[in-house]
Amino acid sequence: QGINLRGHQVWASYEHFQEILAIRNQPADEELWDIVEFFSGHSDPNLFKERHALTQSEFRKLVQPLIRSGHIVQDFRGGFRSVSVPEGVDRAELRREHIRKLVEKFPVITLRQLTQLAGPSFKPEELKAVLNSFEEDETLIKGFLIEDFHQVCWGRKELLQEAKSIPSIRDFVLPPSDPIAPYFADIMKERFGFGSAYLVFRNAEPVAAFKANTRNKIIDVKDYEGSEKAWRIVKEFAWEHQMPLQTELRIGGKKLQ
């Protein structure tokens, strides 16, 4: 019995807790190291309490931080055991494979969901980098994979390929204020030359971008990168939000309307 990466008390094999400790990669408190050393060779807490003249509450106060940090686990008889990390463990690969195992449990997952599942030992930036590497080795596919759910998801490629039919996601515009807009910062800059702008999606792919003022409930487009076909999606966006669309911009000498 021990604490998992999300801070929950769970029953698992000793090897599982070794893996978790390696992933955490946090040393035990130096002031509590004698407890770790003691339970490397003993399991009886009463013996430790007798040697150090401790009450039960005093002992629990000392051992609880080590249980929470994963350096100590308990067995079903109430004994304690120190957790050690095997030598030669590749921590980076271990963390990567831990994420892979989590992802394999779900057909589709968002970064926010994965962050909650992985626990505080993993930063969102690290998780996103691992997900991107899974894209490269074709374990996962990234996109808007759930109908009417405008969040970037990662899906297991083999499950999506086996699906008989995946409904197409309707075209839409992503405002710069949307929480998922930062995921497209690179595309925005490289493809359209904007730092922050509205991003236009067609068939779940970014096809245009525009800058606009929205004062007085009017969408006044000041800059636009895209085709006339993509402009249709911008017009639908304005209509859905019941905001008049205006611009003085032209494409190929033709004024956008």
N, C-alpha and C positions, 0 to 999 in steps of 0.2 A: 504494500500500500504506500502510495506516495503522491506527490503533486505534479500534475502535468503542466504543459507549457501555457495553458490558459488559467492556471491557478486553481484547478479543480482537483479534489482528492479522488484518486482512481486506484483500482487494482490492476496490476499488470506484471509482466515478467521482470526479473532483475535486469535483463539485457535491454528492455525497453527504457528503464530509468537511466541506464548507462548512456543510451543514445540521447535522451533528453538532456542529461547533464553536459554531454559533449556539445549539443546544439546551443545550450545557454552560454557555455564558455565563460563562466564566472567563478573565480576562486572562492573558497570558503573564507569566512571571517577569520583572520589570524588569531584573534582572541578565543575562538571556539575550536581551534585546530586540534586541541587535545581530545575533544569529544569525537572528532572524525577519526583520529588515530585509534582511540579506544575501541570504537565499534567496527574497526577494520578487522579486529581479531576476537571480539566478544559480541554477544547479542543481548546479554542480561542487563537491563537498566538498573536493577536493584544493586548489582555489584558496583556500578559506577557511583550510585548515590551513596553507598556505604563508604567507598574510598574517599569521597569528597565531602562527606557529612552534609548531604543535601536533602531537603524535603522534596516531596513529589512536585509541588508547585514551583520550587526553585529549579528543579531539573527540567520541567516542561518549559520554563521560561528560557533556559539555555538551549534546549534542543529544537524548539519550534522554528527559529530562524533557519536552521540547517535543513529542516524538513521542507520549509517553503522554498529554499534555494535548490532543493534536489540533491543535497549532499548526504542526506540520511533518509532511509525508508524503513517501514515497519513490516513485520511478518504477521501472519494470522494468530500467532501465539502471544503477540505483544512485545516481541523482541525487536531490536533495532539493528540496522546494518548500514555501514558506510557504502556509498556508491563511488566507484572508481571508473575513470575513463580509460579504456584499453590503449596501449601505446600504438603509435603509428596511425591513429584515426585521422582521416582527411575531413576536417570539420566543414569545409566549404562544400564538398561533395555530399556530406551527410545532411547538411541543411537543404541542399538542392533536392535530394531524394526524398526528404521529409515532405517538402512542398509537393513533389510529384505524387506522393501517396495520398496527400489531402485532395489534390485536384482530381485524381482518378475516381474518387468517391462520388463525384458530381458530374452530370453531363454538361452543365453550363454553370459558370460562376463569375461573379464580379470581383474586382480588386478589393472592394470594401468587405465583401463576404469572406474572402480569403484572409484578409487582415484580421478579422474577428476570429476565424478558425485557427490561424497560426499562433496567435497570442503575441504578447509584447516583446518577445525575443526577436521578432522579425519586423523590420521597418518596411513601410509601404514601398519605398524605393527599391529595396532588395527584392521584395516579392514581385514587383513589376519587372525587374531585370530578369528574374527567373522565368516569369511568364513569357517574356519576349524571347528567351532562349528556347522555350518549348514551342513557340511559333516557328523558330528557325529549324528545329529538328522535326517539325510537322506533327508534334504530339497534340498541339492545340491550334485552333483557329480563332482569330480575334475579329470581333465585329458586333453589330447590333443583331444579336441572335434570337431575341425574344420579341415577338410582335407587340407593338405599342409600348415598349419599354426602352426608352432612349438612354440607355447606359451601355458602356462598352462591356462586353462579356468575352470570356474565353471558353470555348467549347471543345470537347473531345472530338477530334476529327473523325474517328471511326464511327462514333454514334451519329454524327451529323450526316455522314455518307450513307449510313444505313437507313436514315429517315426517308420514308416514302415521299413526303412532300413537306417542304419548309415554306410557310407563307412568306411572300415577299414583304419587306417592310416599306411602308409608304415614304415618299420623299418628305424631307423636313428641313428646317433651318435651326441651327444650334447657336443660341446667343452667347456672347463672350462671358456673360455672368453665370452661365450654367456650370454646376460643379464638375462636369466631365470635360469642359472645354480645355483645361490644361493638358489632357492626354493628346490633344491634337496640335499642340504648340509647334512641334517640329514641322508637321505637314503644312500648317498655316504659313510658317516663315519660308520654307523651302519651295512650296508649290505656288503660293499666292503673294509672297513678299510682305505679309502683314504680321505685326506682332500680336495684335488682338483685334478680332473682327467677328462678324457673323459668318458662320460656316454653313454652306449649302450642301445637302446630301441628296444624292440620287441613286437609288438601288443600293443604299447603305454605303456609298462611296462619296467622299468629299469631291465636289465638282466645281465649286465656285466659292467666293468669299466676298464680303462687302463691308464697308464702314458706313455707319449711318448715325445721324442724330435722331433722337426720338422725343424731342420736346413738343409740348402741346398736342400729344397723342397723334403725331405725324411721323412716319418713317421717311426721313430725308436722306437718301443715299448719296454719299459724298465720293465714294470710290468703290469700284467694282471690278473684280477679276473673274471672268467666266464667260460662258456662251449665252446666246439668246435663249436656248432651251432651258438652261439653268435659271434664267431670269423669271421664267414661268413659276418656278418653285418659290422665288422671292415674293411674287405677286400673291400666291396662295397664302404664304405666311402672313402677309399684311392683311389679307381678307379675313383670315381666321382670327386675328387679333383685333379686327375692326378698327384698323388704323390706316388712313390714307397713305398711299405710297407716292413719293415724288422724287424726281432727280433731273439733273441737266446733263447727265452723262450720255455718251454715244458709243456704239459699237459699230466699227466699219462705216462711220459717218452717219449711221442711223441712230436717232434718239431712242433711248429705252423708254418704253411705255408700259 
